[in-house]
């Protein structure tokens, strides 16, 4: 069989395959963008709030694209997680891989920023509210990852802004550990905690 170089070549034969390839292209580009954002942040070329907003959005987009690609459809190879996708396509992007594993921006992971006393009081109240919300969810037997992840992420973010003192590091590390464990699970995984 010879290939006509003047004829358009198609990667797909159905609309389903086309959507899969477009989803894979979107995921690939979002991972590249996240890796570049991490590098720009490390160099100090972006403000913390701009970084946090863009990073949170890209992490969410990557997770959504991965979920869509992991749903069973015929024809094209699917991926169960972002790590296998990156490995399959030779994406050597350790900054993006780490950020996707952690699931939160570096400003939250590393407890950066300073606050005034009024801002500190507001953060304490917000942290308390987030903690109570997470505890209530657990008491109501909400154990799926997609139910607990946003609550734990909010708690870690607010705790990071308020945490100071000797015991703060250990508590933050434990919250971060649980967030990473949740990120390793599938979106609909039950009994996350």
N, C-alpha and C positions, 0 to 999 in steps of 0.2 A: 504494500500500500504506500503510495507516495503522497506527500503533503504538499498542497498548493500554497506557496508562501504568500500569494496575493489574496488568499481567502481568509476571512476572519475565523480564528480558532476559538472554540468555546470550551470553558472549563466544566460546564454543566449541561445537562440535558433536560432538567426539569426546574420548575420554580422553587421546589424544595431544596435542591442542590444549590441553586443560585443564592438563596437566603443563607444557607450554611456557609458558603464561601464568603459572602459579604459579612456575616457575623465573625468569621475567623479573621478577616482583614481588619475589622473594627477592633477586635480584641488585640491583635498584633500592634496596631497603631496606638492603642491606649497604653499598652505595656511600654512601648518605646517612649511615649510622652511622659509616663510616670518615672521612668528611669532618668530622663533628661531633667524633669522637675526636681528629683532628688539631688542630682549633680549641681543644678543651679542653686538649690537651697544650701548645700554644703559650702559652696563658694561665697554665700552671703549676698547673692544678687537678687534676692526676692524677699519681700517683707514677710514676717511670720504669719500674719492673718491671711495674706494672699496665698501663701504656700499652703496653709492648713485647709483653706477652702478648696483650692484646686486639687490638692492631694485627696481629700475626702471624696470629691466628685469622681476623680479617676479610679479610686479604689472601688467605689460603688459601681461604676460603669464596667470595670473588669469583672467584678463578681456577677453582675447581671448577665454580661455576655457569656461568661463561663457556664452559668446556669442554663441559658438558652441553648448553648452548644452541647450540653450534657444530656439534654432531653433526647430520647431515642427517635431517630428518623433514619430511613433507609438511604443507601447510596454512598454517603460520604462518611469518613472516619470521624468519630466524635471523641470528646475529651472529658474526663471526669473531673479534672482540676487544672488550675493554671500552670502548676509545675510541669505536668505532663505535656501540656501545650507548648510551653517554653522549651522543653527538652526536645520535643518532636521537630520544632522548627529552628533549633540551634540558636536560641535567643540567650546569649551570654550577657545578662543584665542583672547583676547581683543586687544593685540598689533597688530596682523595681521588685525583684523576687522577695527581698527582705521586707519591703514595705507592704507587699500583698500578704505576706505571711503574718505580719504583726496586725495589719488591718486598721491602723490609725496613723495619722501624721506624726512625724518625728517630734513636733512641738508637744504633742500629748505624751508620746513614749518617753521623752527625756525631761519632762517637767520644766519647761522653759517659761520665762516671763516673770515679771514682778507686778504686784498689785498694791493699790492703796488700801487703807483700812476699810473704807466703805465698800470697795470692790471685793475685798477679802470676806467681809461679812455676807455679801450677796453670794459669793462662791461657796461659803460654808452652808448657807441655806439651800442652795442648789444641789450641793453634794448630798446633804441630808435627804432632800426630796428624791434624788435619784436612787439612793440606797434603799429608802422605804419602798419605792416603786419596784425595784428589783426583788426585794424580799417578798412583797405582796404577790408578784408574779410567780415566785417559787412556791409560796403557800397555796396559790391557786392551781398548782401542779402544771404550770406552763414549763415544759422541759424541752421544747424544740429549739434548735439553734436559731431559726429565723425569728423566734419570739424573744429569746434571751440576748442575742448579740447586740441589738440596738440599745437595750437597757444597760448592759454591762459597758458598752462603749461610752454611753453618756456618763455613767458613773465614773469611769476611769478619766474621762476628759475633765469633769468637774473636780474630781479628787486631785488631779495633777495640778490644777490651778491653786488649790488651797493647801496642799500637803507641804508641811514644814516640820522640822524636828527630827529626833532620832528614829522614831518608829515609822516615819512616813515612807522611807525607802522600801522597807520590807513589805508594807501593805500595798504600795504601788506595784511592786514586783509580783505579788500574788495576784492582784487584779489583772496585770498585764499577762501573766502566765495563763490565766483562765481565758482571757480574750484570744490569745494565740491558739489555745486548745480548741476554742469554738470555731476559729477561722479554719482549722484543719478539717473540720467536719463538713459533711454535705449540707446543703441548704435546708433540707427537710429532716435532718437527723433528729431522732428523739432521744430523750434521756441524756441531754448534753451535760447536765450537772446532776 
